[in-house]
Amino acid sequence: RDNIAKTAIVTGASRGIGAAIARRLARDGMQLVVNYASGKAAADALVASILADGGAAIAVKANVADAGDVQALFAAAEAAFGGVDVLVNNAGIMPPALPALADTDDATFDSLFAINVKGSFHTMRQAAARLRHGGSVVNFSSSVMGLALPGYSIYGASKAAIETMTTIFAKELRGKNITVNAVAPGPTATALFLNGKTEATIERMSQMAPLARLGTPEDIAAAVAFLAGPDGRWIN
Ligand code: NDP
């Protein structure tokens, strides 16, 4: 019952891991703000299915790279549910081509940092002022931080920035009883991972993990639900 009446914003929740997180947190009793950038139909369908299951949810369009959009996202959450307790910074991009650093153009670098890094900065800045005591923030890193695979230099750099913000933001929220963590998924079966890869590459990467399979969005949602829920209260 500890999750009842808590409100969670999940960024990039129209599909992939974010959609699974929204479904899971709603099932755990939270009120959901399903953020999306362009996938309105998918976000609306997810909200409809949460409502049909007896949950509470709204869909809110916001580009996390835009500070004004993010401010409006929090305002919409507060208007609908009276406050925000949980922020899940799931929205992120990865270039399907995975160019080597030497072949990465400025537009790719800029969009990776605008969405992955500045997007999470925008939402955490709002969260610092607006999250209710007892809340939590869950950010998204990646296993490429440890694997250091060629082709992932700029994407990995964006996740390194996330990990640094995560540890420091946790300390800066001292006194508010708000936890801040990052999850670092391995290869997970979503468009972000699958797009641009051959069957052989997907098979090879799925076998790298000791469990010899890709993660599912639900696997990741379970870790997020733990960190954002009552059992994760002493983890920073
Ligand atoms: P998907 O590509 O499947 O989904 C991405 C989601 O992010 C979509 O809902 C999309 O919304 C949203 N989004 C993209 N850009 C923006 C933006 N500017 N503002 C708001 N929302 C945006 O990705 P995954 O589910 O795979 O990835 C989720 C997170 O997990 C990312 O941070 C990723 O880096 C991380 N991750 C993923 C791994 C994997 O193997 N899949 C491994 C490690 C980490 P829309 O539909 O509107 O475009």
Boltz pocket constraint, residues with backbone or C-beta under 6 A from the ligand:
constraints:
  - pocket:
      binder: B
      contacts: [[A, 11], [A, 12], [A, 13], [A, 14], [A, 15], [A, 16], [A, 17], [A, 18], [A, 35], [A, 36], [A, 37], [A, 38], [A, 39], [A, 40], [A, 62], [A, 63], [A, 64], [A, 65], [A, 89], [A, 90], [A, 91], [A, 92], [A, 93], [A, 94], [A, 115], [A, 119], [A, 140], [A, 141], [A, 142], [A, 143], [A, 184], [A, 185], [A, 186], [A, 187], [A, 188], [A, 189], [A, 190], [A, 191], [A, 192], [A, 193]]
      max_distance: 6.0
